[in-house]
Amino acid sequence: MRGRISPRQRLAQGLDDFREYERIAGFWEIARRALANNAFDGILTTIGVLMGSYVAGVRSSGIVIRTGIATSIAMGISGLWGAYLAESAERGRELAELEKISLTDLGSTKIARASRVAVVVVAVVDGLAPFISSLIVLMPMFFAPLLPTIIVGYALSIVVALAMLFVLGMFLGSICGRSLVSYGVRTVIAGVVCIAITFLLGGAE
Amino acid sequence: MGNLRRLVLDVLKPLDPSIEELAQVLADLDGVDGVNISIYEIDRRVENAKITIEGQHLIYEDIVAVIEENGGSVHSIDEVAAGRVLIEDVDTAQD
């Protein structure tokens, strides 16, 4: 049936398969949760890096960028690895249980493929969410040479972080069908608390 | 060899993929005119299904391959009809 098909048909077939795997393995909800959780982690950790650098007197954008990127890579790898291992263990256990109940080897079935796709999707989302979100927060620092002082870079990065937290909150609000602004404000408060504590612990300049 | 016209299979399958999906992929097979799946026992993760398939030229191997691909296993073949005319099971004095 899949004899000679055009790349477009192959793509459509791939998307159909992907949707079918999602129906079987139900990974969309887990991936959505991982996206929100890990993007939140990524933003708050980068706020920590920025505030730590600021109170420590770092006034070189290069140092902040290197520290921030190293942190985002570590978060990305942590998310990817951790989620891959945890998800594959969980999915493997589920499949083994199903095989035991049905007394059938399900290794080469659609169910096993759906399970493998679920592991990859969740691991990629888990890894990319903190990595990308922290890179976005660091973005103003890349333009620090164009800014009057690095303090403006710090301030802009914090504004970007708070704006991202607000958007993330709105995303969560849209999932549960509640007030977008109220959820947005709640996530922003987490960022403000993080900034305030780092500021107080580090000693304001 | 006469063409296979009806198959009634007793299948144990996981709850997912659902019977809607399984019925549709079976109906897409060449030679299949119609599919009926009824569930007679349901468990936490698996269910027992009676799958009835009719067509002009059923290919048993293809049907079993689709069922297995969807995680099911054929426990028994409960009824088969083949030939030019579809013959129903007849009640006899012994029944």
Interface residues (C-beta under 8 A of the other chain):
Chain A: E20 R23 I24 E97 L98 I101 S102 L103 T104 L106 T109 K110 I111
Chain B: L12 K13 P14 D16 P17 S18 E21 D43 R45 V46 E68 E69 N70 G71 G72 S73
